[in-house]
Structures are given as structure tokens and as C-alpha cells.
């Protein structure tokens, strides 16, 4: 049985997949623009791929009116998110070790990235359910 954060029992459709998804969130005090997306593609993506994390998707906040009020939407947030899938938790951990040891990331990409975002990136490790297409 799986429990949610508040301790309630959650339905489970079988064992979780061994794969993991890493979601990395960057925050900013203004909207992300095409210049940031280009920086990510030209500077960050190659090093991430080299260290085992090929981004599957990059998403950013859309600043548009919420025309579906039943869906709660936070306003005033500026987020750029990228997702990568790993066949196992061990390979995700290996990527994180490699990125920390990468001189190119530490000396070139991270300082430039840090100048473009506000605060520290947030990393979320997710385990796809058995029905997830990200397994």
C-alpha cells in the first residue's frame, strides 16, 4: 500500500517502475524568454546529455488568462522546467554525481545559469506508476 504525504492510503495499480524521472525547476523574477531557452539548448543541454540526462521536455510558465476556473492556477510564478527519464534510480544518482564533477558544468554553465535564474534550482525525483508512459 502506498501512502500520500498526509498519510492517507492511496490506490496502487502494482509495483512502481524501476525507472525514475528527474524534474528540474528554475525560477525567475521575470518571465523566461526565448534567450533563456536558447541558452538552455546551446549551453546546458549538451552537458546534461553528456552526463546521462537527456531532457525529454522543457516547459515554461505561460502567462495567459485562466479560462478554465475549475482548474486552480497560481499566478505570478515564472518557472522553467526540464524533465529527463532514467532507467533506474542508480543511473539518476550517477548523473547527479557526474554533473557535480563536470568541470564544464561547474566552471562555465553553472555560473552563467545562476546569473539568469533567481535562487537555487529545485530537483524532484519521481517514480512513474505502472501505467505511466514514462516507465
PAZAPA-4460 file (N, C-alpha, C; in steps of 0.05 Angstrom, whole numbers, plus 32768, in hexadecimal, padded with zeros to 4 digits):
% residues 135
    n_x    n_y    n_z   ca_x   ca_y   ca_z    c_x    c_y    c_z   seq   type   mol
   8011   7FE9   8000   8000   8000   8000   8012   8019   8000     1      X     A
   800A   802D   7FF1   8018   8046   7FF0   8009   805A   8000     2      X     A
   8017   806B   800D   800B   8081   801D   8012   809C   8011     3      X     A
   8000   80AE   8011   8005   80C9   8008   8014   80D8   801D     4      X     A
   801C   80F1   8017   802B   8101   802B   801C   8105   8045     5      X     A
   8001   8107   8043   7FF2   810B   805C   7FEB   80F1   806A     6      X     A
   7FF6   80DA   8060   7FF2   80C1   806E   7FDB   80B0   8064     7      X     A
   7FCA   80BB   8053   7FB3   80AD   8049   7FBC   8097   8036     8      X     A
   7FAD   8081   8036   7FB2   806B   8024   7FAC   8073   8007     9      X     A
   7FBC   806B   7FF4   7FB8   8072   7FD8   7FB5   8058   7FC8    10      X     A
   7FA5   8059   7FB4   7FA1   8041   7FA3   7FBB   803C   7F94    11      X     A
   7FC1   8023   7F91   7FDA   801B   7F83   7FD3   8006   7F6E    12      X     A
   7FDD   8009   7F56   7FD7   7FF6   7F41   7FEE   7FE4   7F3C    13      X     A
   7FFD   7FDD   7F50   8014   7FCB   7F4D   802E   7FD8   7F56    14      X     A
   8044   7FCA   7F53   805D   7FD4   7F5C   8066   7FEB   7F4A    15      X     A
   8074   7FFE   7F57   807E   8015   7F48   8094   800C   7F34    16      X     A
   8096   801B   7F1F   80AA   8014   7F0B   80C6   801B   7F16    17      X     A
   80DB   800C   7F0D   80F5   8012   7F17   8100   802C   7F0C    18      X     A
   80F4   8037   7EF7   80FE   804F   7EEB   80F8   8067   7EFD    19      X     A
   8106   807D   7EF8   8102   8095   7F07   8102   80AD   7EF4    20      X     A
   80F3   80C1   7EFC   80F2   80DA   7EEC   80FC   80F0   7EFE    21      X     A
   810F   80FF   7EF3   811A   8116   7F01   810D   812F   7EF5    22      X     A
   8100   813F   7F06   80F5   8159   7EFE   8105   816E   7F0B    23      X     A
   8111   8180   7EFB   8121   8196   7F06   8112   81B0   7F00    24      X     A
   810E   81C0   7F15   80FF   81D9   7F13   8112   81F0   7F17    25      X     A
   8111   8203   7F05   811F   821C   7F08   810B   8232   7F0C    26      X     A
   8111   8245   7F1D   80FE   825B   7F24   810B   8275   7F1C    27      X     A
   80FA   8289   7F17   8104   82A3   7F0E   80F0   82B8   7F18    28      X     A
   80FA   82D0   7F1B   80E9   82E6   7F24   80DB   82F4   7F0C    29      X     A
   80DF   82EA   7EF5   80D2   82F4   7EDC   80CD   82DC   7ECA    30      X     A
   80BD   82DF   7EB6   80B7   82C8   7EA4   80D0   82BE   7E96    31      X     A
   80D1   82A4   7E92   80E6   8298   7E82   80E1   829F   7E65    32      X     A
   80F6   82A5   7E56   80F3   82AD   7E3B   8102   829A   7E28    33      X     A
   8101   82A1   7E0E   810E   8290   7DFA   812C   828F   7DFF    34      X     A
   8137   82A5   7E08   8154   82A6   7E0D   815C   8291   7E22    35      X     A
   814B   828D   7E37   8151   8278   7E4B   814F   825C   7E3E    36      X     A
   813A   8258   7E2F   8136   823E   7E22   814E   8238   7E0F    37      X     A
   8157   824C   7E01   816F   8248   7DEF   8187   8242   7E00    38      X     A
   818B   8250   7E16   81A2   824A   7E28   81A0   822D   7E32    39      X     A
   8189   8225   7E3A   8186   820A   7E44   818D   81F6   7E2E    40      X     A
   8183   81FA   7E16   8188   81E7   7E00   81A6   81E7   7DF8    41      X     A
   81B2   81FE   7DF7   81CE   81FF   7DED   81E3   81F9   7E03    42      X     A
   81DD   8201   7E1C   81F1   81FE   7E31   81EC   81E8   7E44    43      X     A
   81D4   81E6   7E4F   81CD   81D2   7E63   81C9   81B6   7E58    44      X     A
   81B8   81B4   7E44   81B0   819A   7E39   81C7   8188   7E31    45      X     A
   81DC   8192   7E23   81F2   8181   7E1C   8200   8174   7E35    46      X     A
   8204   8184   7E4A   8212   817A   7E62   81FF   8166   7E71    47      X     A
   81E6   816D   7E72   81D3   815A   7E7F   81D2   8140   7E70    48      X     A
   81D2   8141   7E56   81D1   8128   7E46   81EB   8118   7E49    49      X     A
   8201   8126   7E49   821B   811A   7E4D   821D   810B   7E68    50      X     A
   820F   8115   7E7C   8210   8109   7E97   81F8   80F7   7E9C    51      X     A
   81E9   80F0   7E87   81D5   80DB   7E89   81B8   80E4   7E8C    52      X     A
   81B3   80FE   7E89   8197   8108   7E8C   818E   8116   7E73    53      X     A
   8183   8107   7E60   8179   8114   7E48   815D   811F   7E4E    54      X     A
   815A   813A   7E4D   8140   8145   7E53   812B   813B   7E3F    55      X     A
   8114   8131   7E4A   80FE   8128   7E3A   80EC   813F   7E33    56      X     A
   80E9   8152   7E45   80D7   8169   7E40   80E1   8181   7E50    57      X     A
   80DC   8198   7E45   80E1   81B1   7E53   80C7   81C1   7E52    58      X     A
   80BF   81CA   7E69   80A6   81D8   7E6C   80AB   81F3   7E7B    59      X     A
   809A   8206   7E75   809C   821F   7E84   8081   822B   7E88    60      X     A
   8080   823C   7E9C   8067   8249   7EA3   805B   8258   7E8B    61      X     A
   8041   8254   7E87   8033   8263   7E73   8023   8278   7E82    62      X     A
   8027   8291   7E7A   8019   82A7   7E87   8001   82AD   7E76    63      X     A
   7FEB   829F   7E7C   7FD2   82A3   7E6E   7FBB   82A2   7E82    64      X     A
   7FA5   82AD   7E7B   7F8D   82AC   7E8C   7F84   828F   7E8F    65      X     A
   7F7D   8287   7EA8   7F73   826D   7EAD   7F55   826D   7EA5    66      X     A
   7F50   825F   7E8E   7F35   825E   7E84   7F25   8246   7E8E    67      X     A
   7F32   8237   7EA0   7F25   821F   7EAC   7F27   8222   7ECA    68      X     A
   7F15   8232   7ED7   7F18   8239   7EF3   7F16   8221   7F06    69      X     A
   7F0C   820A   7EFD   7F0B   81F2   7F0E   7F27   81E8   7F13    70      X     A
   7F3A   81EF   7F02   7F56   81E7   7F06   7F65   81FD   7F13    71      X     A
   7F6E   81F9   7F2C   7F7C   820E   7F3A   7F98   8213   7F2D    72      X     A
   7F9E   822B   7F28   7FB7   8233   7F1C   7FC4   8249   7F2D    73      X     A
   7FDD   8244   7F34   7FEC   8259   7F42   7FF4   826F   7F2F    74      X     A
   7FF1   8287   7F37   7FFA   829D   7F26   8013   82AA   7F32    75      X     A
   8021   82B8   7F22   8039   82C6   7F2C   8052   82B3   7F2E    76      X     A
   8050   829B   7F24   8067   8288   7F25   8075   8288   7F0A    77      X     A
   808F   8287   7F0A   809F   8285   7EF2   80B1   826D   7EF5    78      X     A
   80AA   8257   7EE7   80B8   823E   7EEA   80C0   8232   7ECF    79      X     A
   80D8   8227   7ECD   80E1   8218   7EB6   80E7   81FC   7EC1    80      X     A
   80DB   81E8   7EB6   80DF   81CC   7EBF   80EA   81BB   7EA9    81      X     A
   80FC   81A9   7EAF   8105   8195   7E9C   8103   817A   7EA9    82      X     A
   80FC   8165   7E99   80F8   814A   7EA3   810B   8137   7E95    83      X     A
   8116   8124   7EA4   8126   810F   7E98   811E   80F5   7EA5    84      X     A
   811F   80DF   7E95   8118   80C4   7E9E   8131   80B4   7EA0    85      X     A
   8132   80A4   7EB6   8149   8092   7EBB   813E   8076   7EBF    86      X     A
   814C   8062   7EB4   8142   8046   7EB7   8141   803C   7ED4    87      X     A
   8151   8049   7EE5   8151   8040   7F01   8159   8058   7F13    88      X     A
   8154   8055   7F2D   815C   8069   7F41   817A   806B   7F42    89      X     A
   8188   8055   7F3E   81A5   8055   7F3E   81B1   8066   7F28    90      X     A
   81A4   8065   7F10   81AE   8075   7EFA   81A8   8093   7EFE    91      X     A
   8192   8099   7F0B   818C   80B5   7F11   81A1   80BF   7F25    92      X     A
   81A7   80AF   7F3A   81BC   80B7   7F4D   81D7   80BA   7F3F    93      X     A
   81DD   80A9   7F2C   81F6   80AB   7F1D   81F8   80C5   7F0E    94      X     A
   81E2   80CD   7F01   81E1   80E6   7EF3   81E7   80FD   7F06    95      X     A
   81DA   80FD   7F1D   81DE   8113   7F30   81FB   8114   7F3A    96      X     A
   8208   80FD   7F3D   8224   80FD   7F45   8235   8108   7F2E    97      X     A
   822F   8100   7F16   823F   8109   7EFF   823C   8127   7EFA    98      X     A
   8224   8132   7EFD   8220   814E   7EF8   822F   815E   7F0D    99      X     A
   8230   8155   7F26   823F   8163   7F3B   825C   8162   7F36   100      X     A
   8266   814D   7F29   8283   814B   7F23   828B   8158   7F08   101      X     A
   8278   815F   7EF8   827D   816A   7EDE   8289   8186   7EE0   102      X     A
   82A2   8189   7ED7   82AF   81A3   7ED7   82A1   81B7   7EC4   103      X     A
   8297   81AD   7EAE   8289   81BE   7E9B   826F   81C9   7EA8   104      X     A
   8261   81B8   7EB6   8248   81C1   7EC4   824F   81D5   7EDA   105      X     A
   8262   81CE   7EEB   8269   81DE   7F02   8276   81F9   7EFA   106      X     A
   8287   81F9   7EE6   8297   8211   7EE0   828A   8222   7ECA   107      X     A
   827A   8217   7EB9   826F   8227   7EA3   8251   8229   7EA4   108      X     A
   8242   8212   7EA5   8225   8213   7EA2   8218   821D   7EBC   109      X     A
   821F   8212   7ED3   8212   8219   7EEC   8214   8237   7EF3   110      X     A
   822C   8244   7EF0   822D   8261   7EF5   821A   8271   7EE3   111      X     A
   821A   826A   7EC9   8208   8278   7EB6   81EB   8273   7EBD   112      X     A
   81E4   825A   7EC3   81C9   8253   7ECB   81C0   8262   7EE4   113      X     A
   81D2   8262   7EF8   81CB   826F   7F11   81C6   828D   7F0E   114      X     A
   81D2   8299   7EFA   81CD   82B6   7EF5   81B2   82BA   7EE8   115      X     A
   81A7   82A5   7EDC   818D   82A8   7ECE   8175   82A0   7EDF   116      X     A
   8179   8293   7EF5   8163   828A   7F06   8164   8297   7F21   117      X     A
   814E   8294   7F30   814C   829E   7F4B   814C   8287   7F5E   118      X     A
   815E   8286   7F70   815F   8270   7F84   816B   8257   7F78   119      X     A
   8169   8242   7F88   8174   8228   7F80   815F   8218   7F71   120      X     A
   8169   8207   7F5E   8156   81F6   7F50   814A   81E1   7F63   121      X     A
   8132   81D8   7F5D   8125   81C3   7F6D   8125   81AA   7F5D   122      X     A
   812D   8194   7F69   812D   817A   7F5B   8118   8168   7F68   123      X     A
   8107   815C   7F57   80F3   8149   7F61   80F9   812E   7F54   124      X     A
   80FA   8119   7F64   80FE   80FE   7F5A   80E3   80F0   7F5B   125      X     A
   80DA   80E7   7F44   80C0   80DA   7F42   80C3   80BD   7F3A   126      X     A
   80B2   80AC   7F45   80B0   8090   7F3D   8097   808C   7F2D   127      X     A
   8098   8086   7F13   8080   8083   7F03   806F   806B   7F0D   128      X     A
   8056   806E   7F0C   8044   8057   7F13   8045   8043   7EFD   129      X     A
   803A   802C   7F02   803C   8016   7EEE   802D   801D   7ED4   130      X     A
   8019   802F   7ED5   800A   8037   7EBD   8016   804F   7EAF   131      X     A
   802B   805B   7EBA   8036   8073   7EAF   8045   806D   7E95   132      X     A
   8043   807F   7E82   8051   807C   7E69   806F   8083   7E6C   133      X     A
   8076   808E   7E83   8092   8094   7E88   80A2   807D   7E94   134      X     A
   8095   8066   7E97   80A3   804F   7EA3   80B9   8048   7E92   135      X     A
***
